[in-house]
Amino acid sequence: MKLEKLEKLKKLEKLKKLEPIAFLPSIYLQKIILSPL
């Protein structure tokens, strides 16, 4: 479980470095979903 999460995080970090702009919408979506309305 922990290894899987670490691998996913590593992949996400690489993707974020390659194209950070593409991740901005998903981050905003997460904030909207997680934040209580």
C-alpha positions in Angstrom: 0.0 0.0 0.0 2.7 2.5 1.1 4.9 1.6 -1.9 2.0 2.0 -4.3 1.3 5.5 -2.9 4.9 6.5 -3.1 5.2 5.3 -6.7 2.0 7.3 -7.6 3.4 10.4 -5.8 6.7 10.1 -7.6 4.9 9.9 -10.9 2.7 12.9 -10.0 5.8 14.9 -9.1 7.4 14.1 -12.4 4.3 15.1 -14.3 4.0 18.3 -12.2 7.5 19.2 -13.1 6.9 18.5 -16.8 3.6 20.3 -17.1 2.6 22.2 -14.0 -0.1 24.2 -15.8 -2.0 21.1 -16.6 -2.3 20.3 -12.9 -3.7 23.7 -11.8 -7.3 22.9 -12.8 -7.3 19.6 -10.9 -5.9 21.3 -7.8 -8.6 23.9 -7.9 -11.2 21.1 -8.5 -9.9 19.2 -5.4 -10.1 22.4 -3.3 -13.7 22.9 -4.5 -14.7 19.3 -3.8 -12.9 19.1 -0.4 -14.0 22.5 0.8 -17.4 22.6 2.6 -19.9 24.8 0.8 
